[in-house]
């Protein structure tokens, strides 16, 4: 029997262990997509207890607790922080096979030095240990980032955001980790939402451009893109149900916009037509600026109406959607490529059944402007477990250029989630080690070390164009 989550956790061969310990584990972390609040970095937030750091806002954990029948009072309700932690410990102790079991214990090991198992019996011990350590200034938000060997973070920011916290971080020479904004214009695109007109008023005020047409919306967004670029932004991100391609004339788009702006309800076809025009405009602007376009899709959100009314979005009631059409995904990319305006693009589908389709689509649009210009993104959200990560890596290896992959991201709101990079790197090294041990790939150590270091770090530096040294 192997020891519990020891230094060779998930590393099943000698080659895998060498690749991880000699190369992957030593690589810094470049977190090019997360949901960390920049104000918490700027203010160097301290946490009173492990519940605040671990359970606040983490809908992964909330979802698992609900599946164990835990009352909502101990999840998002008014139970005390200690009571919530004890319920989580009870749940985690029996979460066999769930990635949260691995992630949580990696975090306990790396940040708190706890190598045991968290469960109902050890909850008191772990509560006291973690809280004692959190009382030390070395466990502040900035110091957790430093401990994690992070060189750069991209947050997720709305076009109307003032980016004041990013400015404060950039002006502070006591913190040498770059914290850059990433452009997330979903609210500007989601024309069907009841609050759309209210949002346009906010965007008008922030941009100084009165939005009365689609043409003026584009001018306002360009104004904000210029501002984001001045703050170091070179990455965009879109959260979509699916990629769509319903091209239409400028006149048709203006008519749809005017209909919605006047307070009328638009049809589903009109919504998709408008969103197609919006995404084509956005993609062309990203190409001009050499920004990377990230497309996250395949998620059906807020499925439980009763809980949405109580708790709002991002609280654990989303699921995988099978709505995505690979035909329209390819057509959308082609709509940009036909005029040579397709930016570097990363496709993430929440549906693992899309792996092979993505692998074949991206191969249609590669060119010499960048290595793996069109990428399949890392296993995302419901897929960032051992099986999902391995399946994504295998699919990309089978159908494309695994060695050019930009690697892992946290996609998290937690300052402890950097262990997901370690988790990913262990799985990566185990897979490549398996190839080598089976005689499926050369055992040339120079080539192998280059591949591991590139996927772990260097590829992201090159692909996004960040001002960082390679390793």
N, C-alpha and C positions, 0 to 999 in steps of 0.2 A: 504494500500500500504506500502510495506517495504521501509525503507530508502535506498538511493543509496550507495551500497557497504560499509555498516557500519561494525562494529566489528563482526556482525553475518552473514556477506555475505556468501551465499551458505550453511549456517547451518540451516536446516529447522526444527530440533527437539531439545528439551531440552538436550537429551543425546548427540547429535552431538555437541552442543555448549559446554557442559562440557568437552567432549573428546578433542576438539580443544583447548580451552582456558587453560585447566589444564595440558595438556600433549603435544599435537602436537606442539602448538605454542612456547612452551618453549624449544623444542629440538633443538640442533645445526644443522648445515647443513654440510653434507659430500658430496662434489660434485665430484663423482668418474668418471665423463665423461663430459668434456667440450672442447671448442676450444679457450679458452682464450690464448692470446699470453704471454708467461712467461716473455718476455722482458718488457712488460708494468707493470708487478708486480715488477720485479727487479728494474726498474727505477722509480717506484711509479708515474706513469703517471698522469698528471693533464689534465683536459679537458677545453677548452676555452669556450665552449657553449654546450647546451643540444643536438644540432644536432650531434656533434662529438661523444657524449656518446650514443645517442639513435639511430641514423639513419645510422651512418657509418658502412657498412658491414652487416647490418641487412636485409637479403633478405626476411624475413617474411614481414616486413613493405613495402619493395620495391614492392613485389608481390601484396599486397593489393592496394597500390597506383596506380599501373598499371590497376588494375581492375576497378578503379574509373576514368580511362581515363586521369590520370595525365601525362603530358609530361615528357619524360625521363630526360630532363634537370633539373627537380626538384627532381629527384630520384638519379641518378648516374652521372648526368651531371654537368655543370659549373654554375648553379644557386648558389646564395650565401647561406650560412648556414641558415640565417634567412628566406629566401624565401622557402627553403626546409622544414624547421620546420612549417611554416605557411600552406604549402600544406598538410603536414602530419596532422596537427591539423584539417584542413577542412575535410580530409578523415576520421579521427578517430571519429569525431563528429557524423558521420552517419554509423559507422561500427557496426550496431546492430547485436548481435548474434555471432560476431567474437571474438575469445579468445584474440586477440590483444587489444580489448577494455578493457577487464578485466586486462590483464597483464600491460598495459600502465598506467591505473589508480591505480593499486596496487603500481607500481613503483613511481608514483607521490605522493601517500600518504606516503609511507614508507621512501623515501629518500628526498623528498622536502616538506613534510607537506601540500600538496595541496589536499583538499578533494572535490573540485568542479569537473566539467566536462570539459575536453579539447575539444574545437571545434573552429570553425572559429571566434566566438565572443570573446572567452577567450584566443586566441593565444598570443596576446601581453602581457597580464597579466602573463601567464604561462612562456613565453619566458624570461621575465624580472626576475621573481621569481627564476626560475631554474638557470639562468646564475649568478645571485647574489650569490646563495648558492654555485655554482660550483667554485666561486672565492676563497672560503675558503679552506685552506689546509685540513680540515676534509673531503673533498669530493675527495681526491686523490684515485687512484686505490686500494692501500692497505687499506685505511680507509673505503672505500666502502665494502671491503671484511670483515673487522672487524665489521662494523655496522651490517652486515648480519649474524653474529654469525657463520661464517664458520670455521671449524677446519682443513679441508684438501681439496686440489684441485688436480685432475689428469688432466693434459693437454693432448694433442694429438700430438705425435711426430714421425717423420720419423726415420728409423734405421740409416740413415746417419747424423742425427742431432748431433751436438757437445754437446748439453745440457749445454752449457756455462751459460745460464741464470738461469737454475736450480741450478747450482753450486754456482752462486752468491747469489741467494736467500737463499740457505741452509747455506751459510757462514755468513749470516747477522742475528745476534742474536736480532736485534730490531724488527723482524717480526716473530711471533710465529705460523703462519699458515703454515702447511706443503704444499709444492707445488712439486708434484712428476710427473715424466714423465710417459706417457702410450705409449706402443709400437703400432704403426700403420704402418704395412709393405705393404700397398696396392701397392706402386710403385714398390716394389720388386717382386710382384706377377703378376702385369698386363702386361703380356708378349706380349699382342696384341697391346699395345700402341706404337705410332711412336717413342716416346722418350725413349723407354725401354733401348736400348743399351747405350744411354747417361747416364741414371740413374745408370746402372751397373758400369760405369766408376767412378761415384761419390762414390758409395758404396765400390768399390774396393779400392779407395784411402783412404777412412775413416777407413776401416777395416784393411788395410794393406795386404789384400788377393786378388790376381788377380783372377777375376771371368771369367772362361773359360768353365765352365760346371755347371750342376745343383749341382753336389757334392761340387764344390768350392763355389757356391752361398750359399749353406747351411752352409758351414764353415764360410763364411763371416757373415752370419746372426747370427750364434751362437756367434761369436766374439762380435758382437754388442749387443746381448742379455745379455752377461756377463757384458758389460759396463753399459747397462741400469739398470741391477739388482744392480750394485754397486752404482747407483744413487737413489736407492729406488723403482725402478719400480717393480710392481707385477701385472700389468693389461695390457692386450693387447686389440686391437680393430681392426676389419676388416670391410670395407665398400664393400659390395657385391651386384651385381644384384640379385643373388640367390645363395643358397647353392647347390653345385653340387657333384656328386659322380660318377666318371669315372676312376676306379682304373686301373693301368697299371704297367708293369714291369719297373725296373730301366733303362733298355736299351731303352725302348720306350720313357721314359721321357727325357733321355739324347739326343735322336735323335731329339725330338721336340725342345729342348733348342738349340741344335747346328744349326738347321734349322733357327730358329729365330735370333740367334746371328750372323749368316752369312748374315743377311739382308733380308731373304726371308719372305714372308707372310705365316702365318700358318692358317689352317682351324679352324672353330668354334669348331669342335670336338677336335682338337689338343689343342686348348686354354683351354677347359674345363678339358681335361685330365691332362694338366700341372698344372692347378690351384687346381685340386683335390690332386695331389701329394704335392703341396706346402702347402695346408691347413692341410693335414695329418702330414707332417713334423712339421709344426708350432704347431699343437695341442699336439703332443708328447713332444715337447720341453717345452711347457707351463706346461704340467703335471709334468715333471721332476722338474720344478722350483716352482711348486704350484702357478703359475700365473692364473688369471682368463681370460678366452677367451670370449670376447664380439663379437657377430656377428650381424652387422646391415645389413639388406638386404631388398629387395622389392622396391627399388627406381630406376627408369629410369631417368638418369640424362641428362642435357644439350639438351633438346628437340628442342629448337628454334635455328637453325643453325645461322641465321643472328645475333641474340643477343649474341650467344656464341662467334662469331667472334669479336663482338664489346667489350664485357665485360668479357669474360672468364667464368670459372666455378663458382659455388656457388653464383649465382646472381639472383636466383629466377625462374629458368626455368626447374625445375625437377618435376616429377610426380610419383604417385604410380604405381608400376608394379604388374601385376598378373602372373608373370612368374614362381614364386617359386613352386617347387614340394615338397610336404610334404614327398613323398616317398624318394626322394634323401636327404632331410634333415635328416630323420631318418637313412638312409643308411650311411651318412657321420658320424653321431655320433656313429653308430654301428661299423664303420671302426676303430674308436679309442677305443671303449669300448671292442671290442673282444680281444684286447691284454692288457686290463686294463690300457690304457693310455689316457682315456678321462678326460680332466681337468674340473674344475668348469667352467660352460659355461652359458652365458646369451644370449638368442635369442630375437632379436628385429626385427619384420617385420613391414615395413611401410604400408603394406596392412592389414587393420583391419579384413578383411575376413579370415586372418590366425590365429586369436586368438584361436579358438577352436582346430585347427590342432596342434598349438604349445602346447596347454595345454595337449593334449593327447600324443604328442611326448616326452615331458619332463618327463612324468610319466614312460616312459619305461627305463629311465637311472638314476634314483635316487638310492643312496646307503647310507651307514652309514658314509661315509667319511666327509659329510657335510650336514647340514640342507638345503633342497632345493638346492642340488648341481647343478642341471640344472634348470635355471630360465627362466621364461618369462619376458623379459625386460619391462620397463614402456612404456606407450603410447608415441610414438616417432614422432616428427616432425609434419606431417599433422594430427596427432591424439592426440596431447597434449592439447586438449580442453575439456570442461566439459563432453561431451558425450563420446569422445574417452577414456578419463581416466576412467570414470565410467565403460564403456564396458570392458576395459582391466581388471580392478579390479574384476568385476563380473565373467568374464570368468575364471580368475585364481582361484577365490574362488570356482566356480562350479567344476573345474576339477583338482585342485591341492591344494597347501598349501599357502593361502594368508598370513597367519601369519608369514611365513618365507620369504616373499618378501623383496628384498633389496631396494625398494622404488624409489624415484624420483632422477633425475639428471637434469642439466640445458641444456646440449648439445648446449651451446651458446657461442658467442664471446663477450657478453656484461657483464659489471660489475654490471648491475642492474637486471640481470635475476634471481637472487636468490629468487625473489618473486614467481617464478614458484613452488618452494618447498612449499610455503604457499598455493598457489592455489591448488596444489595436495593434501596437507594435509587437507584442508577444504573439498574437495570432498571425500577423504577417510573417514573422520570423519562423514560426512553426510551419506555415505553409511552404515557404521557400526552402526551409530545411528539409521538408518532406520531398520536394522536387529533387534536391541534391542527393539525399540518401537513397532515393529510388533510382538514381541514375538518369533522371529526366532533365537535369540541367548540370552544366559544368560545375565542378567544385573549385574553380578559380577564385581564390579569396579576394583578389583585387576587384574583380567584377561584382562579386556578391556584396562586398562592403560598400561599393559605390551605389548599388541598387538600394540597399537598406538605408543608407544615409540620405539618398535622394528622396525616397518616398517619405521618410520620417520628417525631412526638413527642407533640403535644398530645392526640390521641385517647386514647392510653394513660394520660396524666395524668388525664383526665376519667373514663375508663371504670373504672379501678381505684380512683380516689379518693385517689391519692397526694398528699401535701402537698408539691407542687412548683409552681413558677411555670410558666405556659405561655410559649411564645415567640411 
